[in-house]
């Protein structure tokens, strides 16, 4: 069984082709970037509509397959940015009708978890899902991925990118700030806002923005990232104590940060818990994770009728029925 997956929730127009053994046959993408400013929904949609034909062609060439070899088509149904999601869903419906293939609508957040579990070999992890639009602490429990804690305002990746945009670093800013993190010399006091199991990043962002130009930019970038990651680590540790899980899995685009990996790993060692990190090419938004989750869902009897193949910008992780675990 081979599935073609379509990812279009935010800045990435991605096509992945994966077989039922979890082998990634192709994982092609074109990512929207800017020299300054952030993601504008209309521009994202235009980017995806323009780039998808080439990305699709490249994926088939990489996998060395034809349409007759594809058994299923899956796509990101949400959460995400409406115009970007619509381009991917439209493409999925078109291809399913054109080539007479079954269609599976996939929750983007769940796909991050499933590809992480598949590629790291962990079984029942507490998941730290850190990306541009999402920051959640998640664990499987009685048929669903339960959200034990989450951001109440913006995602950790949004925090980094918004700060980077103010600094003139372009988009995405996370990788640049991650490099600045290792070059800083001093910590600057910034707001630290943890509310039980939940997080607030807006105050941290506002305070950091107000200090731009008044302190060393590398010290400021380090302090912003260090504070945000410390908040994420605190709620992760609290969730571990609550769930008594013995594995932690980092997924999402921010999981690629060496600073976050180091902080979470130190906490895990103190608690005798094993940490796993989804490989970076599969941790960031990509089509392969949508393909793999599509296979899991289809094998569990899940299928989406064409007329119901829509999108949901607020498709929460804990809304999806997990009947394949």
Backbone bond lengths (Angstrom), bond angles and torsions (degrees), N, CA, C in turn:
res aa  C-N    CA-C-N  psi(-1)  N-CA   C-N-CA  omega(-1)  CA-C   N-CA-C  phi
1 X - - - 1.462 - - 1.522 109.71 -
2 X 1.326 115.78 130.01 1.466 121.96 -179.96 1.521 109.64 -126.76
3 X 1.318 115.51 133.31 1.467 121.05 -178.89 1.518 110.85 -119.34
4 X 1.320 115.56 138.18 1.460 121.70 172.24 1.529 107.12 -102.46
5 X 1.326 116.69 124.04 1.452 121.66 -177.74 1.510 112.68 -112.68
6 X 1.323 116.07 142.42 1.463 122.65 -177.79 1.524 109.45 -117.77
7 X 1.318 116.63 122.74 1.469 123.23 179.41 1.529 109.44 -113.81
8 X 1.363 116.11 126.43 1.471 118.76 179.85 1.525 111.79 -155.08
9 X 1.338 117.45 33.57 1.466 119.24 -174.69 1.527 113.56 -72.52
10 X 1.326 116.89 -30.68 1.467 119.89 -176.04 1.525 110.21 -144.06
11 X 1.330 117.58 -113.50 1.466 120.52 -172.61 1.520 114.61 -83.60
12 X 1.345 117.82 -8.44 1.457 120.78 -173.54 1.523 113.00 -106.48
13 X 1.336 115.18 127.81 1.463 121.74 168.52 1.517 105.19 -100.73
14 X 1.325 116.70 101.62 1.460 120.23 -172.14 1.513 113.30 -123.53
15 X 1.322 115.58 144.07 1.460 123.21 173.90 1.522 107.94 -127.82
16 X 1.326 116.09 122.86 1.456 120.63 177.12 1.517 110.44 -119.88
17 X 1.316 116.49 146.25 1.459 121.93 175.51 1.522 107.29 -127.65
18 X 1.334 116.40 120.01 1.463 122.23 -173.40 1.526 108.96 -135.02
19 X 1.338 116.96 144.50 1.464 119.28 175.43 1.529 110.59 -98.96
20 X 1.337 116.95 175.33 1.468 120.15 -173.26 1.524 113.32 -72.28
21 X 1.331 117.62 -7.72 1.464 121.16 173.69 1.523 110.98 -85.66
22 X 1.324 116.63 -4.37 1.459 121.20 -178.81 1.515 113.20 87.21
23 X 1.325 116.92 10.02 1.467 120.33 179.59 1.523 109.39 -79.48
24 X 1.321 115.85 127.00 1.466 121.13 179.95 1.528 108.09 -85.70
25 X 1.322 115.56 108.40 1.462 121.47 -177.92 1.525 111.38 -83.88
26 X 1.309 115.91 -28.04 1.466 121.68 176.21 1.517 108.17 -160.42
27 X 1.328 115.72 146.69 1.469 120.88 177.54 1.523 107.58 -151.33
28 X 1.317 115.28 75.35 1.457 122.00 -174.58 1.527 110.50 -97.18
29 X 1.324 116.05 149.58 1.463 119.07 178.97 1.517 111.37 -159.21
30 X 1.314 114.69 163.34 1.461 122.54 171.31 1.523 105.59 -134.56
31 X 1.317 117.09 121.81 1.466 121.80 -173.27 1.521 111.76 -105.52
32 X 1.308 115.48 130.71 1.463 122.31 176.95 1.530 109.24 -70.29
33 X 1.314 117.05 126.71 1.465 121.88 177.37 1.529 109.16 -134.41
34 X 1.337 115.49 160.22 1.462 120.20 175.66 1.523 109.48 -138.89
35 X 1.315 115.66 153.87 1.460 120.90 174.73 1.528 109.95 -75.70
36 X 1.323 115.44 -32.26 1.464 120.63 176.58 1.524 108.02 -150.54
37 X 1.320 115.89 156.11 1.457 119.62 -176.99 1.523 110.90 84.74
38 X 1.321 116.11 178.64 1.461 121.45 -176.49 1.513 111.87 -117.30
39 X 1.343 115.77 -149.07 1.461 121.26 -177.78 1.522 110.65 -90.01
40 X 1.319 116.02 122.08 1.457 121.97 175.27 1.526 106.65 -103.79
41 X 1.355 118.11 120.52 1.462 121.42 -173.37 1.530 115.19 -48.06
42 X 1.316 116.70 -46.87 1.469 119.87 -179.23 1.516 111.25 -61.37
43 X 1.325 116.64 -41.57 1.463 120.56 -179.46 1.525 111.28 -68.49
44 X 1.328 116.37 -33.94 1.466 119.88 176.14 1.525 110.53 -62.51
45 X 1.333 116.21 -46.92 1.458 120.90 -179.58 1.529 110.70 -60.66
46 X 1.317 116.13 -43.46 1.465 120.38 179.02 1.521 111.05 -63.46
47 X 1.319 115.58 -41.95 1.470 120.82 178.21 1.527 110.59 -59.53
48 X 1.334 116.30 -49.79 1.466 120.39 -176.78 1.530 111.61 -64.20
49 X 1.324 116.29 -43.45 1.462 120.02 -179.54 1.533 110.82 -62.12
50 X 1.317 115.96 -35.76 1.468 120.49 179.91 1.525 112.07 -75.11
51 X 1.325 117.19 -39.05 1.459 120.93 -170.97 1.535 115.29 -89.13
52 X 1.339 117.38 -25.75 1.458 119.67 -173.78 1.538 114.38 -57.06
53 X 1.350 119.99 -41.89 1.471 118.28 179.89 1.539 113.22 -56.48
54 X 1.330 116.26 -42.85 1.463 120.00 179.39 1.522 111.73 -69.90
55 X 1.339 116.69 -41.08 1.468 120.67 179.25 1.531 109.89 -62.83
56 X 1.318 116.99 -41.60 1.467 121.76 178.62 1.532 110.73 -63.04
57 X 1.309 116.58 -45.83 1.469 121.80 178.35 1.523 110.70 -60.32
58 X 1.338 116.52 -44.19 1.466 120.63 -179.82 1.524 111.87 -64.26
59 X 1.333 116.46 -36.33 1.467 120.65 -179.57 1.528 110.84 -64.97
60 X 1.322 117.24 -43.65 1.461 120.09 178.63 1.524 111.53 -65.80
61 X 1.317 115.99 -38.30 1.473 119.75 178.06 1.525 110.57 -66.21
62 X 1.321 117.25 -42.25 1.465 121.96 179.40 1.520 110.85 -62.74
63 X 1.329 116.57 -43.66 1.468 121.33 -178.00 1.525 111.97 -79.61
64 X 1.333 115.98 -15.56 1.464 122.07 -177.01 1.535 110.57 57.57
65 X 1.334 115.06 49.22 1.458 121.65 -178.11 1.528 110.63 -127.28
66 X 1.350 115.11 164.22 1.458 122.86 172.92 1.525 107.84 -116.95
67 X 1.337 116.32 171.52 1.456 119.74 -179.21 1.521 112.83 -61.32
68 X 1.327 117.70 -29.53 1.463 120.42 179.41 1.528 111.88 -64.83
69 X 1.345 117.60 -19.02 1.465 121.83 -179.42 1.530 112.73 -85.05
70 X 1.331 117.15 -14.69 1.461 121.56 -177.28 1.529 109.75 -86.26
71 X 1.330 116.37 130.22 1.465 121.33 -178.92 1.527 113.23 -99.87
72 X 1.344 116.67 -32.93 1.467 121.56 -175.18 1.525 109.35 -139.42
73 X 1.316 115.91 152.56 1.462 122.05 169.66 1.525 107.59 -120.54
74 X 1.324 117.46 131.03 1.465 121.00 175.31 1.525 108.73 -125.67
75 X 1.319 115.77 157.69 1.464 119.47 -179.12 1.523 110.30 -148.44
76 X 1.334 116.34 156.61 1.464 122.23 176.21 1.518 109.01 -73.59
77 X 1.334 115.66 117.22 1.467 119.85 179.92 1.533 111.61 -94.08
78 X 1.336 117.42 -7.19 1.454 122.36 -179.09 1.519 109.57 140.31
79 X 1.317 118.43 172.78 1.463 126.95 -2.38 1.520 111.13 -74.86
80 X 1.323 115.59 164.88 1.453 118.58 179.91 1.513 110.97 167.70
81 X 1.315 115.93 -164.27 1.462 122.47 -178.81 1.528 108.55 -93.49
82 X 1.339 115.57 125.11 1.454 121.74 -171.31 1.513 117.07 -46.60
83 X 1.334 119.29 -56.01 1.463 120.29 -178.18 1.535 113.21 -60.79
84 X 1.332 116.43 -38.06 1.465 120.14 179.32 1.524 110.42 -68.41
85 X 1.335 116.87 -44.78 1.459 121.54 177.88 1.530 111.13 -58.29
86 X 1.312 116.37 -41.61 1.468 121.05 -176.47 1.524 112.36 -62.50
87 X 1.322 116.79 -36.51 1.462 120.00 179.00 1.530 110.25 -63.16
88 X 1.337 116.56 -44.97 1.459 120.69 -179.81 1.514 112.43 -66.32
89 X 1.336 116.64 -42.30 1.465 120.86 179.76 1.524 111.16 -65.69
90 X 1.317 117.01 -39.93 1.470 121.36 178.07 1.522 110.38 -62.95
91 X 1.323 116.11 -44.32 1.464 120.31 177.51 1.528 110.82 -61.14
92 X 1.333 117.15 -43.02 1.463 121.67 -179.30 1.533 110.93 -61.52
93 X 1.329 116.82 -46.27 1.474 120.51 179.26 1.520 110.98 -63.06
94 X 1.325 116.59 -42.83 1.464 121.73 -179.64 1.526 110.96 -60.62
95 X 1.336 115.92 -48.55 1.466 119.87 -177.97 1.523 111.73 -67.71
96 X 1.339 116.48 -37.38 1.470 119.92 179.49 1.524 110.82 -64.01
97 X 1.326 116.60 -42.01 1.459 120.77 178.68 1.526 111.51 -70.48
98 X 1.314 115.64 -43.59 1.463 121.42 -176.47 1.522 112.40 -63.81
99 X 1.360 115.40 -38.49 1.474 119.40 -175.24 1.527 113.23 -111.11
100 X 1.346 115.99 8.52 1.464 121.62 176.56 1.531 112.17 54.40
101 X 1.344 115.64 54.64 1.466 121.88 -179.50 1.532 110.45 -115.60
102 X 1.328 117.84 143.37 1.470 119.85 175.05 1.521 110.78 -65.18
103 X 1.330 115.85 150.58 1.464 122.13 -173.88 1.523 110.12 -119.77
104 X 1.338 116.20 141.13 1.461 121.66 178.23 1.533 109.12 -131.32
105 X 1.340 116.12 123.79 1.470 121.46 176.45 1.526 108.91 -87.39
106 X 1.320 116.85 127.20 1.469 122.60 -172.53 1.525 111.34 -115.49
107 X 1.331 116.08 137.68 1.461 120.88 171.63 1.530 108.25 -76.41
108 X 1.304 116.03 122.53 1.466 122.69 -175.76 1.533 112.41 -57.05
109 X 1.329 116.59 -43.24 1.462 120.93 -177.87 1.530 111.12 -66.58
110 X 1.337 116.04 -42.92 1.463 120.80 177.91 1.521 110.30 -61.74
111 X 1.332 116.71 -37.05 1.467 120.68 179.39 1.527 111.17 -62.47
112 X 1.330 117.28 -38.51 1.469 120.53 176.09 1.532 110.17 -58.85
113 X 1.321 116.44 -42.54 1.462 120.85 -178.56 1.518 110.82 -67.28
114 X 1.330 116.75 -46.39 1.469 120.14 -174.32 1.527 112.59 -66.86
115 X 1.330 117.64 -40.02 1.471 118.19 178.69 1.528 109.89 -69.78
116 X 1.331 116.79 -33.06 1.467 120.42 177.13 1.514 111.52 -64.72
117 X 1.330 116.76 -44.31 1.465 120.96 178.47 1.526 110.66 -63.68
118 X 1.322 116.29 -42.54 1.473 120.76 -178.05 1.525 111.51 -64.02
119 X 1.322 117.22 -43.33 1.463 120.43 -173.00 1.525 114.07 -85.61
120 X 1.330 118.13 -16.67 1.472 119.58 179.03 1.523 112.25 -104.52
121 X 1.336 116.68 -20.29 1.456 119.94 179.81 1.524 114.59 84.34
122 X 1.334 118.13 4.95 1.467 118.71 178.20 1.532 109.39 -72.97
123 X 1.317 116.13 155.48 1.463 120.77 -171.24 1.527 113.91 -106.44
124 X 1.318 116.58 -52.13 1.462 120.88 -175.79 1.523 109.35 -137.09
125 X 1.345 116.58 68.50 1.472 119.18 -173.36 1.523 114.36 -85.30
126 X 1.322 114.34 158.43 1.451 120.85 161.22 1.528 104.07 -84.94
127 X 1.311 116.58 123.89 1.466 120.91 -173.09 1.524 110.94 -99.18
128 X 1.323 115.53 127.74 1.464 121.71 171.02 1.521 105.81 -100.69
129 X 1.324 115.65 103.16 1.459 121.40 -178.06 1.525 108.22 -99.48
130 X 1.320 115.47 104.30 1.463 121.45 -175.21 1.520 109.29 -122.37
131 X 1.335 115.89 112.56 1.463 119.67 -178.79 1.520 109.46 -145.56
132 X 1.336 115.81 -171.23 1.454 119.60 -178.91 1.517 113.22 -60.44
133 X 1.332 116.44 -50.04 1.451 119.84 -175.83 1.513 114.91 -100.17
134 X 1.333 117.20 -5.43 1.469 119.61 -173.95 1.525 112.26 -134.74
135 X 1.310 115.10 143.87 1.467 122.33 169.56 1.516 105.70 -144.57
136 X 1.324 116.54 103.55 1.457 120.91 -176.12 1.526 110.87 -138.18
137 X 1.331 115.41 147.83 1.458 122.66 171.84 1.528 105.51 -108.16
138 X 1.331 116.38 118.47 1.464 121.56 -166.19 1.527 111.03 -129.16
139 X 1.323 116.00 147.11 1.462 120.34 173.57 1.517 110.53 -149.52
140 X 1.325 116.84 146.96 1.465 120.12 178.55 1.519 109.90 -76.38
141 X 1.325 114.89 133.81 1.465 120.17 179.33 1.529 109.11 -159.10
142 X 1.324 116.22 120.39 1.470 123.98 176.12 1.531 114.45 45.07
143 X 1.323 115.39 60.24 1.452 120.37 170.63 1.505 118.19 85.94
144 X 1.331 116.79 0.80 1.462 119.07 177.99 1.524 110.27 -145.78
145 X 1.330 115.83 159.84 1.459 120.75 169.18 1.530 106.24 -87.19
146 X 1.329 115.39 107.19 1.460 121.10 -177.19 1.522 111.03 -83.05
147 X 1.328 115.72 139.83 1.461 121.14 177.86 1.528 107.85 -95.83
148 X 1.338 116.15 109.42 1.468 120.97 -178.15 1.527 111.81 -83.02
149 X 1.306 116.23 -27.79 1.460 120.68 178.90 1.518 109.00 -161.53
150 X 1.330 116.31 153.96 1.460 119.27 -177.42 1.524 110.62 -162.41
151 X 1.330 114.67 168.74 1.455 118.92 175.16 1.517 109.52 -71.23
152 X 1.319 115.76 142.64 1.455 121.26 178.21 1.527 111.70 -95.88
153 X 1.341 115.96 -6.04 1.458 118.42 178.74 1.535 112.13 -133.68
154 X 1.334 118.12 -85.31 1.467 120.86 -177.37 1.524 110.58 -112.45
155 X 1.333 116.14 156.41 1.457 121.13 177.00 1.520 111.03 -73.90
156 X 1.334 116.11 159.44 1.465 121.27 -179.64 1.536 111.15 -61.65
157 X 1.325 117.07 -35.78 1.462 120.04 178.00 1.514 111.62 -68.76
158 X 1.336 115.79 -37.34 1.462 120.84 176.31 1.517 110.13 -63.25
159 X 1.341 116.33 -39.52 1.463 121.60 175.98 1.525 110.65 -55.43
160 X 1.334 115.97 -50.38 1.467 120.73 -177.59 1.525 111.50 -66.66
161 X 1.341 116.49 -42.74 1.461 119.66 -177.24 1.527 111.94 -70.40
162 X 1.342 117.46 -37.51 1.469 120.65 178.74 1.529 110.64 -65.88
163 X 1.336 115.33 -41.42 1.461 120.05 176.34 1.528 110.02 -64.52
164 X 1.325 116.49 -44.85 1.465 121.07 179.49 1.518 112.04 -61.43
165 X 1.327 116.60 -37.72 1.462 120.71 178.96 1.525 110.21 -64.10
166 X 1.337 116.34 -40.26 1.461 121.16 177.48 1.525 111.28 -65.78
167 X 1.326 115.57 -29.86 1.468 121.06 179.10 1.535 112.18 -84.17
168 X 1.345 116.24 -6.89 1.457 120.61 -179.04 1.518 113.25 78.54
169 X 1.337 116.73 29.61 1.464 120.89 -176.61 1.525 113.39 -90.08
170 X 1.347 118.06 -6.68 1.455 120.39 -177.88 1.513 111.74 81.27
171 X 1.345 116.19 -174.43 1.465 121.83 -178.08 1.522 109.76 -129.04
172 X 1.338 118.73 133.86 1.465 127.06 -2.20 1.532 111.84 -81.21
173 X 1.329 116.31 148.06 1.468 120.97 -175.63 1.524 113.08 -96.46
174 X 1.347 116.49 -18.95 1.461 120.67 -175.54 1.521 115.47 -48.81
175 X 1.355 118.59 -52.12 1.469 119.87 -178.97 1.532 113.45 -59.71
176 X 1.353 116.44 -34.58 1.471 120.03 179.80 1.529 109.74 -70.35
177 X 1.331 116.78 -42.75 1.463 120.56 179.11 1.528 110.28 -65.67
178 X 1.325 116.65 -35.83 1.465 120.75 178.37 1.529 110.44 -60.74
179 X 1.328 116.56 -36.61 1.467 121.09 177.97 1.532 110.50 -71.21
180 X 1.335 116.28 -40.90 1.467 120.97 178.68 1.527 110.56 -63.68
181 X 1.308 116.37 -31.23 1.469 122.81 -179.17 1.519 111.10 -54.99
182 X 1.326 115.45 -42.59 1.470 120.36 -176.39 1.521 113.17 -78.53
183 X 1.338 116.40 -10.37 1.468 120.20 -176.85 1.528 112.70 -104.89
184 X 1.333 117.34 -3.22 1.464 121.00 -177.24 1.531 111.26 -76.66
185 X 1.334 115.90 160.49 1.471 120.99 -178.46 1.526 112.83 -120.73
186 X 1.329 117.36 -24.13 1.468 119.61 -174.85 1.521 111.82 -133.43
187 X 1.339 115.32 147.84 1.459 121.01 175.57 1.525 108.94 -95.93
188 X 1.331 116.02 133.93 1.459 122.36 178.72 1.531 108.21 -109.23
189 X 1.304 117.20 129.06 1.465 121.48 -177.47 1.525 110.98 -63.25
190 X 1.345 115.26 127.41 1.460 122.12 178.99 1.532 109.42 -135.63
191 X 1.333 118.99 159.52 1.470 121.87 -178.35 1.531 111.94 -59.97
192 X 1.329 115.08 137.90 1.458 122.73 -179.86 1.521 106.50 -122.36
193 X 1.349 116.81 110.88 1.468 119.98 -170.79 1.521 112.61 -124.92
194 X 1.346 115.28 94.99 1.459 122.32 173.90 1.523 107.83 -115.63
195 X 1.323 116.39 129.20 1.467 121.01 -178.34 1.525 108.69 -121.32
196 X 1.321 115.69 88.83 1.456 120.17 -176.10 1.514 110.13 69.35
197 X 1.321 116.24 -110.08 1.461 121.18 177.46 1.527 112.10 -102.53
198 X 1.317 117.37 2.54 1.462 120.51 -175.78 1.524 112.08 -111.77
199 X 1.330 114.81 166.04 1.463 121.86 -172.26 1.521 111.37 -129.53
200 X 1.322 115.27 149.10 1.464 122.33 170.62 1.526 108.26 -125.77
201 X 1.326 116.67 123.86 1.463 120.22 -179.81 1.524 113.63 -108.33
202 X 1.335 117.88 -11.45 1.469 120.16 -174.50 1.523 113.06 -63.87
203 X 1.342 116.66 -41.95 1.469 119.75 179.88 1.518 111.54 -64.19
204 X 1.315 115.86 -38.86 1.463 121.78 176.98 1.527 110.05 -61.54
205 X 1.327 116.36 -44.51 1.462 121.16 179.97 1.528 111.10 -63.87
206 X 1.326 117.00 -47.11 1.469 121.14 -178.95 1.520 111.58 -59.85
207 X 1.333 116.19 -44.91 1.464 120.59 -179.47 1.529 111.22 -63.75
208 X 1.335 116.35 -42.49 1.470 120.15 -179.92 1.526 111.05 -64.92
209 X 1.336 116.67 -41.15 1.465 120.64 179.13 1.531 111.07 -60.86
210 X 1.333 116.00 -38.37 1.464 120.86 -178.27 1.530 112.08 -67.77
211 X 1.321 116.60 -20.93 1.462 120.79 -178.25 1.526 113.54 -93.94
212 X 1.333 116.91 -5.57 1.468 119.95 179.76 1.526 109.84 -62.24
213 X 1.317 116.09 130.27 1.455 121.36 -178.92 1.517 114.36 88.24
214 X 1.348 116.32 -9.72 1.469 120.51 -179.07 1.525 111.99 -106.71
215 X 1.326 116.56 -18.20 1.473 121.44 179.43 1.531 108.46 -135.39
216 X 1.318 116.37 170.13 1.464 120.94 178.48 1.528 109.74 -60.17
217 X 1.351 117.27 129.30 1.464 120.10 -173.61 1.533 112.80 -67.00
218 X 1.333 117.22 -32.30 1.467 119.44 178.32 1.529 110.70 -70.45
219 X 1.320 116.46 -39.16 1.466 120.58 176.98 1.527 110.27 -64.32
220 X 1.332 115.87 -39.57 1.463 120.59 -179.30 1.531 110.57 -67.53
221 X 1.337 116.24 -44.17 1.470 120.57 178.87 1.526 110.48 -62.02
222 X 1.326 116.12 -43.45 1.468 120.88 177.41 1.530 111.03 -60.33
223 X 1.305 116.83 -45.56 1.462 121.71 -175.84 1.522 111.45 -66.25
224 X 1.330 116.13 -40.39 1.462 120.49 177.13 1.527 110.38 -61.35
225 X 1.329 116.12 -51.47 1.460 120.91 -177.21 1.526 111.11 -65.42
226 X 1.334 116.70 -43.46 1.464 121.13 -178.55 1.541 110.80 -61.81
227 X 1.326 116.54 -43.44 1.462 120.95 -179.36 1.527 110.97 -65.71
228 X 1.327 116.37 -46.80 1.461 120.54 179.90 1.522 112.13 -61.35
229 X 1.330 116.17 -42.19 1.463 120.31 -179.48 1.530 111.74 -70.90
230 X 1.330 116.53 -34.13 1.464 120.10 177.15 1.528 110.41 -64.33
231 X 1.329 116.99 -39.43 1.456 121.35 176.75 1.533 110.38 -61.97
232 X 1.329 115.66 -44.06 1.463 120.91 179.90 1.530 110.88 -64.61
233 X 1.323 116.12 -39.05 1.466 120.73 179.51 1.524 111.32 -67.17
234 X 1.324 116.97 -38.62 1.463 120.12 -179.56 1.530 111.29 -61.35
235 X 1.339 117.20 -47.08 1.465 118.90 -177.65 1.533 110.93 -71.83
236 X 1.330 116.66 -27.78 1.464 119.99 175.30 1.525 110.02 -65.41
237 X 1.324 116.14 -44.96 1.463 120.16 179.68 1.528 110.63 -63.50
238 X 1.322 117.24 -39.36 1.460 120.69 179.80 1.537 110.48 -65.82
239 X 1.348 116.35 -37.85 1.470 120.65 178.10 1.529 111.04 -68.33
240 X 1.318 116.68 -35.57 1.474 120.21 176.18 1.526 110.46 -62.19
241 X 1.313 116.64 -42.94 1.459 120.91 179.32 1.526 110.67 -63.20
242 X 1.318 115.49 -36.18 1.469 120.90 -178.45 1.535 111.93 -73.55
243 X 1.340 116.15 -45.39 1.472 120.50 -173.67 1.527 113.40 -88.90
244 X 1.341 116.35 -23.04 1.469 122.85 -175.75 1.526 112.23 60.51
245 X 1.315 117.12 27.94 1.466 120.79 175.27 1.518 109.21 -73.36
246 X 1.336 116.19 153.58 1.462 121.97 -174.28 1.522 113.46 -109.74
247 X 1.341 115.55 7.74 1.464 120.72 179.45 1.525 109.48 -136.28
248 X 1.327 115.58 143.99 1.461 121.58 172.22 1.524 107.59 -123.98
249 X 1.312 116.55 131.87 1.463 122.24 179.93 1.522 109.68 -119.76
250 X 1.333 116.52 124.34 1.465 121.60 175.79 1.520 109.37 -94.44
251 X 1.339 116.47 125.05 1.458 121.66 177.01 1.524 109.44 -134.81
252 X 1.331 116.29 168.58 1.457 121.35 -178.57 1.519 110.62 95.43
253 X 1.318 116.38 163.87 1.457 120.96 -176.11 1.512 114.96 -58.06
254 X 1.344 117.47 -35.69 1.467 121.01 -177.85 1.530 111.09 -74.98
255 X 1.336 117.30 -13.72 1.473 120.75 176.85 1.530 111.45 -61.88
256 X 1.338 116.52 -19.72 1.464 120.83 179.04 1.530 112.29 -73.06
257 X 1.339 117.41 -12.70 1.463 121.05 -178.28 1.530 111.40 -68.89
258 X 1.317 116.04 122.62 1.469 120.80 178.03 1.530 110.85 -64.15
259 X 1.332 116.33 -33.10 1.466 120.68 179.92 1.524 110.44 -64.95
260 X 1.331 117.35 -43.73 1.460 120.73 179.19 1.530 110.62 -67.51
261 X 1.317 116.65 -42.52 1.460 120.64 178.85 1.522 111.36 -58.71
262 X 1.334 116.47 -43.03 1.463 121.07 -178.76 1.529 110.93 -64.61
263 X 1.319 116.62 -43.86 1.460 120.39 -177.08 1.534 111.62 -67.01
264 X 1.332 116.67 -45.50 1.464 120.59 179.31 1.522 110.86 -66.13
265 X 1.327 116.56 -39.78 1.465 120.64 -178.92 1.529 111.92 -63.82
266 X 1.330 116.73 -39.85 1.470 120.32 178.54 1.522 110.32 -63.34
267 X 1.319 116.96 -40.64 1.458 120.85 177.46 1.529 110.79 -65.05
268 X 1.329 116.46 -42.45 1.470 121.01 -179.22 1.532 111.36 -63.08
269 X 1.327 116.82 -41.01 1.462 120.53 179.33 1.526 110.95 -61.48
270 X 1.319 116.40 -40.21 1.467 120.88 179.67 1.528 111.96 -64.58
271 X 1.339 115.98 -28.36 1.468 120.47 -178.51 1.525 112.79 -98.91
272 X 1.329 117.67 -0.15 1.456 120.73 -178.35 1.521 113.09 69.44
273 X 1.321 115.98 33.60 1.468 122.72 -178.27 1.525 109.26 -112.26
274 X 1.320 117.17 142.70 1.464 121.10 -179.11 1.529 110.04 -89.71
275 X 1.322 116.63 133.48 1.460 121.17 179.33 1.519 110.78 -103.13
276 X 1.327 115.79 138.78 1.458 123.05 176.09 1.525 108.43 -124.57
277 X 1.327 116.20 144.39 1.463 120.72 178.03 1.521 108.88 -126.33
278 X 1.315 116.49 125.70 1.461 120.28 176.65 1.534 108.92 -61.86
279 X 1.343 118.76 132.91 1.469 120.84 178.21 1.529 110.81 -52.49
280 X 1.320 116.69 137.58 1.467 121.83 -172.94 1.529 115.07 -51.03
281 X 1.357 120.35 -44.94 1.476 118.54 -179.76 1.528 113.37 -60.41
282 X 1.346 116.13 -22.77 1.461 120.67 -179.40 1.527 112.11 -106.50
283 X 1.336 116.77 -7.78 1.476 121.25 177.77 1.523 110.59 -82.38
284 X 1.326 115.86 -37.81 1.473 119.62 175.56 1.525 108.30 -73.99
285 X 1.331 117.60 167.27 1.460 120.37 179.49 1.527 110.19 -58.68
286 X 1.332 116.03 131.74 1.471 120.11 -177.80 1.523 110.47 -159.75
287 X 1.322 115.88 161.30 1.457 120.86 -178.62 1.513 114.24 -76.52
288 X 1.337 117.62 -27.31 1.468 120.67 -176.83 1.524 111.38 -62.31
289 X 1.311 117.58 -37.43 1.469 119.92 -179.32 1.533 110.63 -67.30
290 X 1.329 116.57 -32.80 1.460 121.01 176.98 1.536 109.41 -70.89
291 X 1.327 116.42 -38.60 1.469 121.22 178.09 1.519 110.88 -61.98
292 X 1.350 116.50 -50.01 1.457 120.87 -176.25 1.529 111.09 -62.94
293 X 1.314 116.81 -42.90 1.465 119.89 179.58 1.521 110.18 -67.64
294 X 1.316 117.16 -34.64 1.463 121.00 175.61 1.519 111.65 -59.66
295 X 1.334 116.62 -41.03 1.466 121.41 177.66 1.525 110.69 -63.84
296 X 1.335 116.82 -47.34 1.468 120.74 179.82 1.530 110.84 -58.52
297 X 1.326 116.23 -43.75 1.455 120.58 -178.36 1.519 111.65 -69.00
298 X 1.318 116.86 -43.19 1.462 120.93 -178.26 1.533 110.85 -64.10
299 X 1.323 116.49 -40.87 1.471 120.62 178.60 1.525 111.13 -66.72
300 X 1.337 116.66 -22.74 1.464 121.19 177.99 1.529 111.43 -90.94
301 X 1.331 116.30 9.47 1.464 120.62 176.09 1.512 115.14 91.05
302 X 1.329 116.91 12.34 1.470 120.46 -178.09 1.528 110.62 -90.62
303 X 1.309 116.22 136.81 1.458 122.35 178.98 1.515 108.26 -155.40
304 X 1.325 117.63 143.73 1.460 122.02 -178.83 1.525 110.11 -111.88
305 X 1.330 116.19 123.68 1.460 119.82 176.62 1.528 109.52 -68.84
306 X 1.316 116.23 146.17 1.465 121.60 -176.44 1.527 111.66 -52.92
307 X 1.331 116.72 -44.87 1.469 119.61 -176.74 1.527 112.90 -69.75
308 X 1.338 116.36 -14.04 1.467 120.50 178.39 1.529 112.07 -107.58
309 X 1.319 116.15 7.04 1.467 121.14 -177.90 1.527 109.87 -83.45
310 X 1.327 114.78 73.21 1.458 121.19 -177.50 1.530 109.90 -109.65
311 X 1.322 116.72 -165.83 1.464 121.77 179.22 1.518 110.29 -129.12
312 X 1.320 115.49 162.17 1.465 121.87 178.71 1.521 107.91 -142.73
313 X 1.324 116.39 108.88 1.462 120.90 -177.34 1.526 112.17 -61.43
314 X 1.337 116.95 -23.30 1.467 120.94 -177.42 1.533 110.69 -117.20
315 X 1.313 116.31 41.38 1.465 123.12 -179.57 1.538 108.68 -76.86
316 X 1.330 115.82 89.80 1.460 120.72 -174.78 1.534 112.55 -67.60
317 X 1.313 114.63 152.23 1.467 121.97 178.33 1.519 110.86 -55.16
318 X 1.323 117.26 -42.94 1.466 121.20 -173.76 1.529 113.43 -84.79
319 X 1.328 117.89 8.28 1.462 121.08 174.07 1.522 111.78 -89.63
320 X 1.323 116.96 -20.74 1.471 120.93 -176.95 1.522 111.57 -80.18
321 X 1.335 116.26 130.66 1.463 121.07 174.09 1.526 108.47 -77.23
322 X 1.326 116.78 121.67 1.468 120.61 -177.55 1.533 108.21 -99.55
323 X 1.325 115.95 87.19 1.470 119.85 -175.93 1.529 112.77 -100.61
324 X 1.329 116.17 15.85 1.469 119.41 179.58 1.538 112.83 -113.55
325 X 1.323 118.46 -7.80 1.464 121.02 -178.61 1.521 108.65 -81.53
